[in-house]
Amino acid sequence: MNQDIEIKIPDIGDFSDVTVIEVLVSSGDKVEKETSLITLETDKATMEVPSPQVGVIKSVAVKVGDKVSEGSLIATLNTTEQTVTPESEKPTQNGHTTGEADTQVQKRKPLSSIAQNESKQPQSQENILRGDLHAEVVVLGAGPGGYTAAFRAADLGKKVILIERYSTLGGVCLNVGCIPSKALLHAAKVITDAEEAENQGIAFSKPKISLEKLRAWKESVIEKLTKGLNTLAKQRKVEILHGNGQFTSPHMIEVETGTGTKSVSFDNCIIAAGSSVTRVPGLPYDDPRIIDSTRALKLKKIPKHLLVIGGGIIGLEMATVYSALGSKISIVESMSQLIPSADTDLIKPLFKRLKKRYEAIYLKTRVIKIDAKKSALTVSFEGENAPDPQTYDSILVAVGRHPNGFNIGAERIGIQIDQKGFIQVDKQLRTNFSHILAIGDITGNPMLAHKATYEGKLAAEVVAGHKVAFDAHAIPSVAYTDPEIAWMGLTEREARQQGIDYEKACFPWAASGRAISMTREEGLTQLILDKKSRQILGAGIVGINAGELIAETVLALEMGADMEDISLTIHPHPTLSETVLFAAEMAEGTITDLFAPKNK
């Protein structure tokens, strides 16, 4: 029996007069249950309205540009008794089942606005040459982005092979980066907190440090997490192949394993091959006293005098560790400030503290020569603040990382890579081969684990056919120094360079009861806002636990919050989190915890 049903806009929350940006069906089209009919766009997100049943579109009542609200007619659908979907509901593209009034809400840009490079289409699956192993999805690299992509693809029903060159999962971040460095930074903070407790009348004796036990504890942290990843892979039936992978064709990777070469063919591939430590040309790296961040984490020896080349995040974090363990630290940085990408206001409290604790900080200065003598390393400098030649027991070179784009045979098969080694991708993270995607460090700055993780999940969903694209408004950065520095969105420097009419609201932690009670009132919370709309554009925090505090401002930016939204949100007292509230009140002129004279 034929039946005509009207499909209307379901409950879409507090939104009304929402714009139709895509009409995905026409009269006469056959549709399945959950087939997307139209796409709507609000200032918060895009959403697709699916068909509630199988049938044939009889008429469409909307066009692109129309404004619709809950209850507005979308289309008329002709159904028959035979075509009605059974009660066991089919999954949507998100992998969830929905009722008739549900919508798929995904934070993305409409696909019509994505400039995709479809110059090289995948072969049909029947024509793909099969290797020793085959998978619907192969993920090359098992760092935070890679294992996230593999696990998400498996959760979406794909057969997945995860290729990793090292013997454990987790990549640089888990094994020789984020996790071990934060473990050592925790140990360093215990030492410095105990040292500074004397100011509160609590005196501890000098700590006895066992490097062997400290190394073992750090390794136990890594082992616990890597074992957890192996368990998660087994639970999802993700096959792990350890070895160095190289592309040999658009559908094949050769992997050099411990038991020989294996060929792995795939329908789709997600490249998550990461980055490597950058080396300064001309330095005598064969001398074991010259180390990079990986070797620094091994804690083989604590040098009496350590020079850190590079005043960025990695160099300063390792300097924090070695300083607490007893090294006298010198920093040399070619730029005019430490952590050049952060706003100057955020760096000042850190610089002031480090100047008291470190032997020297040389800005606008670079190393021009290292004379490796048996007794010590003699370093010559040049620049505005260059000292006479100095001697050190060890040198840590921490001048950044570079992508591994040229290390995986990608250029051999025609994947587009820029001169620096970054693989070029579109908003769906596709390379110029539509079935090969790339994520994380290898696709561009910022080289951050949480960016890779976000992209890994997205790439898996793209491969599974979801209509999603990268549309994050902010990627936070954190330096786990002491004090920590965190920022997100626009910096003041960027706002000024872009000609944006902005305001800056700052709350000094010297007026924070929580900060004062912790004897760490050197901090600062800063908000960058649009002068007209009062919406948040960026934020920066310097102080202990800044990395934890910045998340609230990221959410505020993603939700389009303005200063009133933040200032009217009740925060617990006394906490460091309320410094975000106080900064918003500074912007609104409603602050009572400080006296802020009004501009005349």
C-alpha positions in Angstrom: 0.0 0.0 0.0 1.4 3.4 -1.1 1.7 6.0 1.6 2.9 9.6 1.4 4.6 11.0 4.5 5.8 14.5 5.1 9.4 14.9 6.3 9.9 17.9 8.5 12.7 19.6 10.4 13.1 17.7 13.7 14.0 19.3 17.1 17.3 21.0 16.5 17.8 22.6 19.9 17.6 26.3 20.4 18.2 27.1 16.7 15.6 28.7 14.4 15.8 30.2 10.9 18.7 27.9 10.1 20.1 28.2 6.5 19.8 25.3 4.1 23.3 25.1 2.5 22.8 21.8 0.5 19.8 20.0 -1.0 21.1 16.4 -1.5 18.0 14.8 -3.2 15.6 15.6 -6.0 12.1 14.4 -7.0 12.1 10.8 -8.1 15.2 9.9 -6.1 15.1 6.6 -4.2 16.4 6.9 -0.6 17.3 4.5 2.2 16.6 5.1 5.8 19.2 7.6 7.1 20.0 8.9 3.6 20.9 12.6 4.1 18.3 14.9 2.5 19.6 18.4 3.3 22.4 20.0 5.1 21.9 22.9 7.5 24.4 25.3 8.9 24.3 27.4 12.1 27.1 29.5 13.6 28.0 26.5 15.8 27.9 23.5 13.5 26.6 21.9 10.3 24.0 19.2 10.5 22.4 16.8 8.1 18.7 15.8 8.2 18.2 12.1 7.3 15.3 10.3 5.8 13.2 8.5 8.4 12.3 5.6 6.0 13.0 4.0 2.7 11.1 5.3 -0.2 11.0 7.6 -3.3 11.1 11.4 -3.0 7.8 12.7 -4.4 8.6 16.4 -4.0 11.2 18.7 -2.3 9.9 21.7 -0.4 13.2 23.6 0.2 16.1 25.0 -1.8 19.6 26.3 -1.0 19.4 29.5 0.9 16.0 28.9 2.5 15.6 29.5 6.3 14.0 26.7 8.2 13.0 25.9 11.8 11.6 23.0 13.7 8.5 21.7 11.9 9.4 23.2 8.5 8.5 20.9 5.6 11.5 19.4 3.8 10.1 16.9 1.4 7.3 14.4 0.7 8.3 10.8 0.7 6.3 8.0 -1.0 6.7 4.7 0.8 5.3 1.2 0.3 4.7 -1.5 2.9 7.5 -3.6 1.3 10.1 -0.8 1.5 9.5 0.2 5.2 12.7 -0.4 7.2 12.5 -3.2 9.7 12.3 -2.4 13.3 16.0 -3.3 13.8 17.3 0.1 12.9 20.2 0.5 10.6 23.3 2.4 11.8 23.9 5.9 10.6 27.2 7.1 9.2 28.2 7.8 12.7 27.8 4.2 13.7 24.8 5.0 16.0 21.1 4.2 15.5 18.7 7.1 15.4 15.0 7.7 15.6 12.9 9.6 13.1 13.5 12.9 14.8 17.3 12.6 15.1 19.8 14.6 13.2 23.5 13.9 12.5 25.3 16.8 14.0 29.0 17.0 13.1 31.4 19.8 13.6 32.7 20.2 10.0 32.6 22.3 6.9 30.1 21.4 4.2 31.8 19.2 1.7 30.7 21.5 -1.2 33.2 24.1 0.2 36.1 21.6 0.4 38.7 22.0 -2.3 39.5 18.3 -2.8 42.3 17.1 -5.1 40.8 14.1 -7.0 43.5 14.1 -9.6 44.4 10.5 -8.8 41.5 8.2 -8.1 41.9 4.7 -6.5 41.6 1.6 -8.5 38.6 -0.5 -8.1 39.1 -3.0 -5.3 38.9 -5.9 -7.8 42.0 -4.6 -9.7 44.2 -4.0 -6.6 47.2 -6.4 -6.6 47.2 -8.3 -3.4 50.2 -8.4 -1.1 51.2 -11.0 1.5 48.7 -9.2 3.7 45.7 -7.1 2.8 43.5 -4.7 4.7 40.7 -2.3 4.0 42.7 0.3 6.0 46.5 0.4 6.5 47.8 2.9 9.0 51.5 3.7 8.7 52.8 4.8 12.0 51.6 4.0 15.5 52.0 7.3 17.4 49.0 9.0 19.0 47.5 9.9 15.6 48.2 6.5 14.1 46.8 4.2 16.8 43.8 6.5 17.2 43.1 6.2 13.4 43.5 2.5 13.5 41.3 2.0 16.5 38.6 4.3 15.2 38.6 2.6 11.8 38.3 -0.8 13.5 35.4 0.5 15.6 33.7 1.5 12.3 33.9 -2.0 11.0 37.1 -1.9 8.9 39.8 -4.6 8.8 42.9 -2.7 9.8 46.6 -3.3 9.7 48.8 -1.0 11.8 52.5 -0.7 10.7 55.0 0.6 13.3 58.8 0.7 12.8 59.6 0.3 16.5 59.0 -2.6 18.8 56.3 -0.8 20.8 53.2 1.2 19.9 52.9 4.9 20.9 55.4 6.5 18.6 57.7 9.3 19.7 55.2 10.8 22.1 54.7 7.8 24.3 58.2 6.3 24.0 60.7 9.2 23.8 58.7 12.4 24.0 55.5 13.6 25.7 55.1 10.8 28.3 58.7 10.2 29.6 59.4 13.9 29.6 56.3 14.6 31.7 57.2 11.8 34.1 60.6 13.4 34.6 59.1 16.9 34.9 56.9 15.5 37.6 60.0 14.3 39.5 61.7 17.6 38.9 58.7 19.5 40.4 58.8 17.3 43.5 62.5 18.3 44.0 61.9 22.0 43.4 58.7 22.1 45.5 60.6 20.5 48.4 63.4 23.0 48.0 61.1 26.0 48.0 59.0 24.8 50.9 61.7 26.2 53.2 60.1 29.6 52.5 57.0 28.3 54.3 59.0 27.0 57.2 59.2 23.4 56.0 62.8 22.3 55.5 63.8 19.0 53.8 67.3 17.6 53.6 69.0 17.6 50.2 67.4 14.8 48.1 69.3 11.6 47.3 68.8 10.9 43.7 69.2 7.4 42.3 69.3 7.7 38.5 68.9 4.0 38.1 65.6 4.0 40.1 64.4 7.2 38.3 65.1 5.6 34.9 63.3 2.4 36.0 60.2 4.4 37.2 60.1 6.4 33.9 60.3 3.2 31.9 57.5 1.6 34.0 55.2 4.5 33.0 56.0 3.9 29.3 55.6 0.2 29.7 52.2 0.5 31.3 50.9 2.7 28.5 52.3 0.6 25.7 50.9 -2.6 27.1 47.5 -0.8 27.3 47.7 0.0 23.6 48.5 -3.6 22.7 45.5 -4.7 24.7 43.3 -2.2 22.9 44.6 -3.3 19.5 43.8 -7.0 20.3 40.3 -6.1 21.6 39.6 -4.4 18.2 41.3 -7.1 16.2 43.8 -4.6 14.7 46.7 -6.5 13.2 50.1 -5.0 14.2 53.1 -5.3 11.9 56.5 -4.1 13.2 59.0 -2.9 10.7 60.0 0.0 8.4 57.3 0.7 5.8 57.9 2.1 2.3 55.4 2.8 -0.5 56.0 0.8 -3.6 52.7 1.6 -5.4 49.5 3.6 -4.7 48.1 0.4 -3.1 51.1 -1.3 -1.7 53.6 -0.9 1.2 56.7 -3.1 1.7 57.6 -3.6 5.3 61.1 -4.7 6.4 60.3 -6.8 9.4 62.6 -8.8 11.7 61.7 -12.0 9.8 62.0 -10.5 6.3 60.1 -8.3 3.8 56.3 -8.4 3.7 54.1 -6.7 1.2 50.9 -5.1 2.5 48.2 -4.1 0.1 45.3 -1.8 1.0 42.1 -0.2 -0.2 42.8 2.9 1.9 45.9 4.1 3.7 46.4 6.7 6.5 49.9 8.0 6.8 50.9 8.8 10.4 54.7 8.6 10.1 55.4 11.6 12.3 58.6 13.6 12.5 62.3 13.3 13.5 64.8 15.4 15.5 66.3 18.2 13.5 70.1 18.4 13.5 72.3 21.5 13.2 74.8 21.0 10.3 78.5 21.0 11.3 78.2 19.9 14.9 80.3 16.9 16.1 77.4 14.6 16.7 79.7 11.6 17.0 80.8 12.9 20.4 78.6 11.2 23.0 78.5 14.4 25.1 76.4 16.1 22.4 72.8 14.8 22.8 69.3 15.3 21.4 66.1 15.1 23.3 65.8 11.3 22.9 69.2 10.7 24.5 68.5 13.3 27.1 65.6 11.3 28.3 67.8 8.3 29.0 69.4 10.1 32.0 72.8 8.3 31.5 74.6 11.0 33.4 73.8 14.4 35.0 76.4 16.9 33.7 77.7 19.6 35.9 77.4 22.3 33.2 74.8 21.7 30.4 74.3 24.0 27.4 70.9 23.8 25.7 70.9 25.0 22.1 67.4 26.1 21.4 65.0 28.0 23.7 61.9 26.4 22.5 59.5 24.1 24.3 61.6 20.9 24.1 64.8 22.5 25.1 63.3 24.3 28.1 61.4 21.3 29.4 64.6 19.2 29.4 66.5 22.1 31.0 63.8 22.1 33.8 64.5 18.4 34.4 68.3 18.7 34.4 68.3 21.8 36.5 66.3 20.1 39.2 68.7 17.1 39.1 71.7 19.4 39.7 73.0 20.6 36.4 74.0 24.3 35.9 72.0 25.3 32.8 72.8 27.8 30.0 70.4 28.5 27.2 71.3 29.9 23.8 68.4 31.0 21.5 68.8 32.8 18.2 65.5 34.7 18.5 64.8 37.7 20.8 62.8 35.7 23.4 62.3 32.2 24.7 59.5 30.2 23.0 59.2 32.7 20.2 55.7 31.6 19.1 54.2 32.7 22.4 53.2 36.3 23.3 55.9 38.2 25.1 53.6 38.9 28.2 53.5 35.2 28.8 57.2 34.7 28.6 58.2 37.4 31.0 57.3 35.5 34.3 59.1 32.4 33.0 62.2 34.3 31.9 62.3 36.1 35.3 62.2 32.8 37.2 64.8 31.1 34.9 67.2 34.0 35.1 67.4 33.3 38.9 67.9 29.6 38.5 70.0 29.2 35.4 73.7 30.1 34.9 73.0 32.1 31.7 70.4 32.8 29.0 71.8 34.1 25.7 69.1 35.6 23.4 69.8 36.7 19.8 72.8 34.5 19.9 73.8 31.3 18.1 76.5 28.7 18.3 79.1 28.9 15.5 81.6 26.3 16.6 82.1 23.4 19.1 85.6 22.3 19.9 85.3 18.8 21.3 88.3 18.5 23.7 88.9 15.5 26.0 88.3 17.6 29.1 85.2 19.6 27.9 83.3 21.0 25.0 84.4 24.5 24.2 81.6 26.6 22.4 82.0 29.7 20.4 79.1 32.1 19.9 78.1 35.0 17.7 75.2 37.5 18.1 74.0 40.5 20.0 74.5 38.9 23.4 77.3 36.5 22.5 79.7 35.8 25.4 83.3 34.7 25.1 83.9 31.0 24.4 82.5 28.8 27.2 83.1 25.2 28.3 80.5 22.6 29.1 80.3 19.0 30.1 77.5 18.3 27.7 75.3 20.0 25.1 71.7 19.3 24.4 70.7 20.2 20.8 66.9 21.0 20.8 66.2 23.1 17.7 63.0 21.4 16.6 61.7 18.6 14.5 61.2 17.9 10.8 58.6 15.8 9.1 59.3 12.3 7.8 57.7 12.9 4.4 60.7 11.8 2.4 61.4 8.7 4.6 58.5 6.5 3.5 58.8 6.4 -0.3 55.8 8.7 -0.7 57.4 10.8 -3.4 58.2 7.6 -5.3 54.5 7.0 -6.0 53.7 10.7 -6.7 52.3 11.8 -3.3 52.6 15.6 -3.2 55.3 16.7 -0.6 56.6 20.2 -0.1 60.3 21.0 0.1 60.3 20.7 3.9 58.9 17.2 3.8 55.3 18.0 4.7 52.6 15.9 2.8 50.0 18.1 1.3 46.4 17.4 2.3 42.9 18.9 1.9 40.3 19.6 4.6 39.4 15.9 4.6 43.1 15.0 5.1 43.3 13.4 1.7 46.5 13.6 -0.3 46.4 13.9 -4.1 45.5 10.2 -4.0 41.9 10.3 -2.7 42.3 6.9 -1.0 45.5 7.9 0.8 45.2 10.3 3.8 47.8 11.8 6.0 47.7 13.1 9.6 49.8 14.6 12.4 53.3 16.0 12.2 53.9 14.9 8.7 51.1 17.2 7.4 52.3 20.5 8.9 52.6 22.6 12.0 51.8 22.6 14.8 53.5 19.3 15.5 51.4 18.3 18.5 50.1 14.9 19.7 46.6 16.2 20.4 46.4 17.6 16.8 47.4 14.2 15.5 44.9 12.4 17.6 42.1 14.7 16.5 43.1 14.2 12.9 43.4 10.4 13.3 39.8 10.0 14.4 38.7 12.3 11.6 40.7 10.4 8.9 39.2 7.1 10.0 35.7 8.6 9.7 36.5 9.9 6.2 37.6 6.5 5.1 34.4 5.0 6.5 32.4 7.4 4.3 31.4 10.1 6.8 30.9 13.6 5.5 33.3 15.3 7.8 36.2 17.6 7.5 38.8 19.3 9.7 37.3 22.5 11.2 38.8 23.0 14.6 39.0 26.7 15.5 41.9 26.3 17.9 44.7 23.9 18.7 46.2 24.7 22.1 50.0 24.7 22.8 51.6 24.0 26.1 55.1 24.3 27.4 55.5 22.2 30.5 58.1 24.4 32.0 58.0 25.9 35.5 55.9 27.9 35.4 53.9 26.3 32.5 52.9 28.4 29.5 49.8 27.6 27.5 48.0 29.5 24.7 45.3 28.9 22.0 43.6 30.7 19.2 45.1 34.1 18.1 48.0 35.5 20.0 48.1 39.3 20.4 50.9 39.4 17.9 48.8 37.5 15.3 45.8 39.7 15.9 47.9 42.8 15.4 49.5 41.4 12.2 46.1 40.5 10.8 44.7 43.9 11.4 42.0 42.7 13.7 40.3 45.3 16.0 40.9 43.5 19.3 41.2 44.0 23.0 43.3 42.3 25.6 42.1 41.6 29.1 44.7 40.4 31.7 44.3 39.2 35.2 47.5 39.0 37.3 47.8 36.0 39.6 49.2 38.4 42.2 45.5 39.0 43.0 44.5 35.3 43.0 44.0 33.9 46.5 44.7 30.4 45.3 48.0 31.4 43.6 49.1 33.4 46.6 48.4 30.5 49.0 50.5 28.3 46.8 53.3 30.9 46.7 53.2 31.0 42.9 51.6 34.4 42.2 53.9 35.2 39.2 51.2 33.9 36.8 49.0 35.7 34.4 45.7 34.9 32.5 45.2 36.8 29.3 42.2 36.9 26.9 42.2 38.3 23.4 38.7 39.4 22.3 37.0 41.0 19.3 36.4 44.6 20.2 33.0 44.8 18.6 31.4 41.3 19.2 33.2 40.7 22.5 33.8 37.1 21.4 36.9 35.3 22.5 39.6 35.1 19.8 42.5 33.7 21.8 43.9 33.1 25.3 47.2 32.7 27.0 48.1 31.6 30.5 51.4 31.5 32.3 51.6 29.8 35.8 51.5 26.4 37.4 48.9 24.0 35.8 48.4 26.4 32.8 48.2 23.4 30.6 45.1 22.2 32.5 43.5 25.6 32.6 43.7 26.5 28.9 41.1 23.9 27.9 38.2 26.0 29.2 39.2 28.8 26.8 39.5 26.4 23.9 35.9 25.3 24.5 34.8 28.9 24.9 36.3 29.7 21.5 34.8 26.6 19.8 31.3 27.5 21.2 31.6 31.2 20.1 31.5 32.5 23.7 31.8 36.1 24.4 33.1 37.8 27.6 29.7 38.0 29.2 29.2 34.2 28.7 32.5 33.6 30.6 32.1 36.3 33.2 28.6 35.0 34.1 29.8 31.4 34.5 30.3 30.6 38.2 33.7 29.2 38.9 34.8 27.4 42.2 36.7 29.6 44.7 39.5 29.6 45.5 40.9 28.1 42.3 43.3 29.0 39.6 40.5 28.3 37.1 38.7 31.4 38.3 41.5 33.6 36.8 39.8 32.9 33.5 36.5 34.3 35.0 38.4 37.3 36.4 40.1 38.1 33.0 36.6 38.1 31.4 35.4 40.4 34.2 38.3 42.7 33.4 37.1 42.8 29.8 33.5 43.5 30.9 34.5 46.1 33.5 32.7 44.1 36.3 35.8 42.9 38.2 35.7 43.4 42.0 38.8 41.4 42.9 40.9 44.3 41.4 40.3 48.0 41.0 40.4 48.6 37.3 40.0 52.4 36.5 37.6 53.0 33.6 39.0 54.5 30.5 37.9 58.1 30.1 
